[in-house]
Amino acid sequence: MMSKKQRLKNCFIRIFPDISFESIYQMINEEWTSLQMIQLITAVETEFDIDIDLDHLENLKSFSAFLKEIQ
């Protein structure tokens, strides 16, 4: 079974297919379009069968922030 971190990494790769595994950790949301942000949130919610609280959206600015959200 894949770890949550690996599953989240896979979500990022689906939305940002041109980035390397290493780059995921340094990505910040200033590099994302609003459409990519919506796609990423949807992918994460689907993958982890969760609903991300709308109040938390402004804090989801990096891979580590998403990882913290799903823990």
C-alpha positions as a printed Julia matrix, in Angstrom:
71×3 Matrix{Float64}:
   0.0    0.0     0.0
   1.3    3.43   -0.93
   1.99   6.01    1.74
  -0.08   9.18    1.92
   2.98  11.12    0.81
   3.38   8.97   -2.32
  -0.34   9.18   -3.1
  -0.2   12.96   -2.76
   2.87  13.07   -4.96
   0.9   11.17   -7.6
  -1.88  13.78   -7.4
   0.65  16.55   -8.03
   2.16  14.66  -10.96
  -1.26  14.22  -12.58
  -1.85  17.98  -12.45
   1.74  19.03  -13.17
   3.03  16.27  -15.51
   6.13  18.2   -16.59
   7.69  18.52  -13.15
  10.19  16.14  -11.6
   9.63  14.33   -8.34
  12.23  16.54   -6.68
  10.57  19.75   -7.89
   7.27  18.88   -6.23
   8.67  19.66   -2.8
   9.74  23.15   -3.85
   6.59  24.12   -5.72
   4.56  26.95   -4.28
   1.14  28.07   -5.39
   2.43  31.25   -7.03
   3.51  28.86   -9.81
   0.0   27.39  -10.16
  -2.9   28.71  -12.19
  -6.29  28.91  -10.51
  -7.48  26.04  -12.73
  -4.55  23.89  -11.6
  -5.36  24.68   -7.98
  -8.97  23.55   -8.47
  -7.79  20.42  -10.28
  -5.3   19.66   -7.51
  -7.86  20.12   -4.75
 -10.3   17.88   -6.63
  -7.62  15.23   -7.19
  -6.63  15.25   -3.51
 -10.22  15.12   -2.3
 -10.94  12.2    -4.62
  -7.74  10.3    -3.82
  -8.17  10.58   -0.06
 -11.98  10.6     0.03
 -12.02  13.87    1.99
 -13.57  17.3     1.7
 -11.04  20.09    2.14
 -12.47  22.82    4.32
 -12.88  26.02    2.29
 -11.38  27.96    5.2
  -8.14  26.02    4.69
  -7.71  26.8     1.0
  -5.64  29.92    1.54
  -3.13  27.86    3.53
  -2.64  25.26    0.8
   0.4   26.87   -0.79
   2.79  23.93   -1.07
   3.16  20.17   -1.16
   3.9   20.13    2.57
   0.76  22.17    3.3
  -1.35  19.64    1.39
   0.4   16.8     3.2
  -0.39  18.39    6.54
  -4.04  18.83    5.46
  -4.47  15.13    4.71
  -2.76  13.83    7.86
